[in-house]
């Protein structure tokens, strides 16, 4: 019996509201416990019953359920319904024995009688309830923090989804360019080369020269497009690191003018330069060279025969401003809005029927903005274009992403 009584006291100690009671108080409570035995599948009480008591499970197992839905199971050395000692709300769930079970019951009325005799029980329980409330507050704080973290994760997932959608759109744009703008020049090359291979002896030298010129133009266009596609894809996948340094823009421009002079001469186009000596800028030289080369190539492509192209550098406060002006066909105000966006398709026919996809200008915009500058266009139909961009003289405006 003494062993059983000690077990009953230890069971009471496991309950939060009783854990701070001394042994004398726990002994008084243990003395008030009454045994209760359940057979397998026997109901202890059902949902809605006014059964106001605490139950301690000495041995066996019960299920807490509502109809056929089981919320949880309780086994030996666990308890059920400590709040029913002070709360007269009907039971919110049913309790049924899963196997033969022995319990100890502490009735609410008996408990109130003990409190009247021993006020220190109430004080000890109040302390236990305060501790429980503190635990709940700590748990609530942790849950709040967790909810904040989950919200941040959700926002990050939304951001990643948007990035994936943008990448997917870029992929679709690539496929469109490859399917259309690579297919056409290759079709032209294949058609002309097949004709030459089959009927070479029937053409005079002038016709042969014309065919070869067309092959060269198509090949050159395709090569430039492939080069831009490669750089664009590398840029989008983060494989083009930014390596800014102090460079002289005058040298970069002169190198590219010299490189493209032959193309300009073939159309009778003169390239004029107005470059000051103090043209230093803090940029990635290779990226700026790509921009300059694209802008001059476009100016040649969209200028008529015997036209003029002007390249200038001007100092604008903390920035250098470079402009490439041509006397070509110009661009309408409506089409100007499409030039630097991959979201829209924009193909223009050059002065000698050359085609442009617009990818080069999109690449230019990416490179200029990565180097801390801006790029824009000024144009009217039939009156040529001026493409201008700025780059910083020092490292203050350069991003390193």
C-alpha positions in Angstrom: 0.0 0.0 0.0 2.8 2.4 0.9 4.4 1.7 -2.5 1.1 2.5 -4.2 0.7 5.7 -2.2 4.2 6.8 -3.2 3.3 6.1 -6.8 0.2 8.2 -6.5 2.2 11.1 -5.0 4.8 10.9 -7.9 2.0 10.9 -10.4 0.6 14.1 -8.9 4.1 15.6 -9.1 4.1 15.1 -12.8 1.2 17.5 -13.2 2.3 21.1 -13.8 -0.1 22.7 -11.5 0.9 20.4 -8.6 4.7 20.2 -9.2 5.5 23.0 -6.7 3.4 21.5 -3.8 5.3 20.1 -0.9 5.1 16.4 0.1 2.5 17.1 2.8 0.1 18.8 0.4 0.7 16.1 -2.2 -0.1 13.5 0.4 -3.4 15.1 1.2 -4.3 15.1 -2.5 -3.1 11.5 -2.9 -5.4 10.5 0.0 -8.4 12.0 -1.8 -7.8 9.9 -5.0 -10.3 7.2 -5.8 -9.6 4.2 -8.0 -11.3 3.6 -11.3 -11.0 0.5 -13.6 -12.0 0.3 -17.3 -12.4 -2.7 -19.5 -11.2 -2.7 -23.1 -13.5 -0.4 -25.2 -15.2 0.9 -22.1 -16.1 4.6 -22.2 -14.7 6.7 -19.3 -16.8 9.8 -20.4 -18.1 11.1 -23.6 -17.9 14.5 -25.4 -20.3 17.0 -23.7 -20.4 15.1 -20.3 -20.2 17.2 -17.2 -17.5 15.1 -15.7 -15.5 17.4 -13.5 -12.4 15.4 -12.4 -8.8 14.8 -13.0 -7.7 11.3 -14.0 -4.3 9.7 -13.4 -3.5 6.7 -15.5 -1.8 4.0 -13.3 -1.6 1.4 -16.1 -3.2 0.7 -19.4 -4.0 2.9 -22.4 -6.9 5.2 -23.4 -7.7 7.1 -26.6 -8.9 10.7 -26.7 -11.4 11.0 -29.6 -14.5 12.6 -31.2 -16.6 9.9 -32.7 -14.2 7.9 -34.9 -11.5 10.6 -35.1 -8.7 10.0 -32.6 -6.8 13.0 -31.3 -4.2 11.2 -29.2 -3.5 8.3 -26.9 -2.5 8.4 -23.2 -0.7 5.7 -21.3 0.7 4.8 -17.9 1.9 7.7 -15.7 0.0 10.3 -17.8 -3.0 12.3 -16.8 -6.3 13.6 -18.3 -8.1 16.9 -17.7 -6.3 18.8 -15.0 -8.3 21.9 -15.9 -11.6 20.1 -15.0 -10.6 20.6 -11.3 -11.3 24.4 -11.7 -13.3 24.6 -14.9 -16.9 23.4 -15.2 -17.0 23.3 -19.0 -18.4 20.1 -20.4 -15.8 17.7 -21.8 -14.5 18.6 -25.2 -13.7 14.9 -26.3 -14.5 11.4 -25.4 -12.2 9.0 -23.5 -12.3 5.2 -24.2 -10.0 2.4 -22.9 -7.9 0.8 -25.6 -7.0 -2.0 -23.2 -7.8 -2.8 -19.6 -6.8 0.4 -17.7 -6.5 1.4 -14.0 -7.0 5.1 -13.1 -7.1 7.4 -10.1 -9.8 10.1 -10.0 -9.7 13.4 -8.2 -13.1 14.9 -8.1 -13.6 18.6 -8.4 -15.8 18.8 -5.3 -13.3 16.9 -3.3 -10.5 19.2 -4.6 -12.5 22.3 -3.5 -12.9 20.8 0.0 -9.2 20.4 0.2 -8.5 23.9 -0.9 -10.9 25.3 1.8 -8.9 23.4 4.5 -5.5 24.1 3.0 -5.2 27.5 1.4 -1.5 26.9 0.7 -2.6 24.4 -2.0 -4.2 27.4 -3.9 -1.1 29.5 -3.6 1.1 26.6 -4.9 -1.3 26.0 -7.7 -1.4 29.7 -8.6 2.4 29.7 -8.8 2.2 26.7 -11.1 -0.3 28.3 -13.3 1.8 31.5 -13.6 4.7 29.3 -14.6 2.6 27.6 -17.2 1.4 31.0 -18.5 5.0 32.1 -18.8 5.8 29.0 -20.7 2.9 29.7 -23.0 4.2 33.3 -23.6 7.7 32.0 -24.4 6.1 29.5 -26.8 4.0 32.2 -28.4 7.1 34.4 -28.9 8.9 31.5 -30.5 5.9 30.8 -32.8 5.7 34.5 -33.7 9.4 34.5 -34.6 8.9 31.3 -36.6 6.0 32.8 -38.4 8.2 35.8 -39.3 10.8 33.4 -40.6 8.2 31.5 -42.6 6.9 34.8 -44.1 10.5 35.8 -45.1 11.0 32.4 -46.7 7.7 32.7 -48.5 8.8 36.2 -49.8 12.1 34.7 -50.9 10.3 31.9 -52.7 8.2 34.5 -54.4 11.3 36.4 -55.4 13.0 33.2 -56.7 9.8 32.3 -58.6 9.8 35.7 -60.3 13.5 35.2 -61.2 12.8 31.8 -62.6 9.9 33.2 -64.7 12.3 35.9 -66.0 14.9 33.3 -66.8 12.3 31.2 -68.5 11.2 34.2 -70.6 14.8 34.8 -71.5 15.1 31.2 -72.6 12.0 31.6 -74.7 13.6 34.7 -76.3 16.7 32.8 -77.0 14.8 30.0 -78.8 12.9 32.6 -80.8 16.1 34.3 -81.9 17.8 31.0 -82.7 14.8 29.7 -84.6 14.2 32.8 -86.6 17.3 35.0 -86.8 19.9 32.2 -87.2 17.7 30.1 -89.5 17.3 32.9 -92.1 21.0 33.7 -92.8 21.9 30.0 -92.8 19.1 29.4 -95.3 20.5 32.2 -97.5 24.0 30.7 -97.2 22.8 27.2 -98.0 20.7 28.3 -100.9 23.5 30.4 -102.5 26.3 27.8 -101.9 24.0 25.0 -103.3 23.4 27.1 -106.4 27.2 27.8 -106.8 28.1 24.1 -106.3 25.5 23.0 -108.9 26.0 25.7 -111.6 29.3 27.4 -110.9 30.5 27.3 -114.5 27.4 29.1 -115.8 28.0 32.3 -113.8 30.3 35.2 -114.9 32.8 36.8 -112.5 30.4 39.6 -111.5 27.7 37.2 -110.5 30.1 35.1 -108.5 31.4 38.2 -106.7 27.8 39.1 -105.9 27.1 35.7 -104.5 30.3 35.6 -102.4 29.4 39.1 -101.0 26.0 37.9 -100.0 27.6 34.8 -98.3 30.0 37.1 -96.5 27.3 39.4 -95.2 25.1 36.5 -94.0 28.1 34.8 -92.3 29.2 38.1 -90.7 25.6 38.7 -89.4 25.4 35.2 -88.1 28.8 35.4 -86.4 27.9 38.7 -84.7 24.5 37.3 -83.5 26.2 34.2 -82.1 28.8 36.4 -80.3 26.1 38.5 -78.7 24.1 35.4 -77.8 27.1 33.8 -76.1 27.9 37.0 -74.1 24.2 37.5 -73.2 23.8 33.9 -72.0 27.0 34.1 -69.9 25.8 37.4 -68.4 22.4 35.9 -67.4 24.0 32.9 -65.7 26.6 35.0 -63.8 29.6 33.8 -65.8 30.8 37.3 -66.7 32.5 38.8 -63.7 32.9 42.6 -63.5 36.6 43.6 -63.5 36.7 47.4 -63.4 39.9 49.3 -63.7 41.1 52.7 -64.7 41.2 52.7 -68.5 41.5 55.3 -71.3 38.3 55.3 -73.4 40.1 57.0 -76.2 42.2 53.9 -76.8 39.2 51.5 -76.6 37.3 53.6 -79.2 40.3 54.0 -81.6 40.8 50.2 -81.5 37.2 49.5 -82.4 37.1 52.2 -85.1 40.1 50.7 -86.7 38.6 47.2 -86.5 35.4 48.4 -88.2 36.8 50.8 -90.7 36.8 48.1 -93.4 33.1 47.5 -93.0 32.4 51.2 -93.1 34.6 51.7 -96.3 32.6 49.0 -98.1 29.6 51.2 -97.8 31.5 54.4 -98.4 30.9 55.5 -94.8 33.4 57.8 -93.1 34.0 57.5 -89.3 35.0 60.7 -87.6 36.2 60.8 -84.0 36.3 63.7 -81.5 38.1 62.3 -78.5 39.7 64.4 -75.7 42.9 63.3 -74.2 41.6 63.1 -70.6 39.2 60.2 -71.2 39.9 58.0 -68.2 37.1 56.0 -66.7 36.8 53.3 -64.1 35.2 50.4 -66.0 35.5 46.9 -67.2 37.5 47.4 -70.5 36.2 44.3 -72.3 32.6 45.1 -71.6 32.9 48.7 -72.7 34.7 47.6 -75.8 31.8 45.3 -76.6 29.4 48.3 -76.2 31.4 50.6 -78.4 31.8 47.8 -81.1 28.1 47.1 -81.1 27.1 50.8 -81.4 29.5 51.5 -84.2 28.5 48.3 -86.0 24.9 49.3 -85.7 25.7 52.8 -87.0 27.4 51.3 -90.1 24.6 48.8 -90.6 21.8 51.4 -90.5 23.6 54.1 -92.4 23.1 54.6 -96.1 26.0 54.6 -98.6 28.4 57.5 -98.4 27.1 58.4 -94.9 29.0 59.7 -91.9 29.4 58.4 -88.4 30.7 60.5 -85.5 32.1 59.2 -82.2 32.7 61.7 -79.4 33.7 61.8 -75.7 32.7 64.5 -73.4 33.3 65.1 -69.7 30.1 65.3 -67.6 30.9 65.9 -64.0 31.9 62.6 -62.4 31.1 60.8 -65.7 32.4 60.4 -69.2 29.8 60.6 -71.9 30.4 58.7 -75.2 28.1 59.2 -78.2 27.9 57.4 -81.6 26.0 59.4 -84.2 25.0 58.3 -87.6 23.3 59.8 -90.6 21.2 56.7 -91.3 17.5 55.8 -91.4 16.6 56.8 -87.9 14.2 55.2 -85.4 10.6 56.1 -84.7 9.6 57.2 -81.2 7.5 54.1 -80.9 10.4 51.7 -81.7 12.8 53.6 -79.5 10.9 52.3 -76.5 11.5 48.7 -77.5 15.3 49.0 -78.1 16.7 48.0 -74.7 14.1 45.4 -73.6 14.1 41.7 -74.3 10.4 41.8 -73.5 9.6 43.0 -77.1 10.7 41.8 -80.5 12.3 44.4 -82.6 13.9 43.7 -86.0 15.1 46.6 -88.2 16.4 46.5 -91.8 19.7 48.4 -92.4 20.7 50.7 -95.2 21.9 47.7 -97.3 19.0 45.4 -96.2 21.0 44.1 -93.2 18.9 42.8 -90.4 19.3 43.5 -86.7 17.7 41.6 -83.8 18.2 44.2 -81.1 20.0 41.8 -78.9 23.3 43.8 -79.2 21.6 46.9 -77.7 20.1 44.8 -74.8 23.6 43.5 -74.1 24.9 47.1 -74.2 22.4 48.2 -71.7 23.3 45.3 -69.3 27.0 46.1 -69.6 26.6 49.9 -69.1 24.4 49.6 -66.1 26.7 47.0 -64.5 29.5 49.6 -64.9 27.5 52.3 -63.1 26.3 54.2 -66.2 23.2 54.9 -68.3 22.5 54.4 -72.0 19.9 56.2 -74.2 19.0 57.0 -77.8 17.9 60.2 -79.6 16.5 59.8 -83.1 14.0 60.9 -85.7 13.0 58.9 -88.7 15.1 59.8 -91.7 17.5 61.9 -89.7 19.9 59.4 -88.1 20.5 58.3 -84.5 22.7 59.3 -81.6 23.3 56.6 -79.1 24.9 57.9 -75.9 26.1 56.3 -72.7 27.9 57.4 -69.5 30.5 55.7 -67.4 32.0 56.8 -64.1 35.5 58.4 -63.9 36.1 56.8 -60.5 35.0 53.7 -58.6 32.2 55.5 -56.7 29.4 54.6 -59.0 30.4 51.1 -60.0 28.6 48.0 -58.7 30.6 44.8 -58.2 27.7 42.3 -58.4 
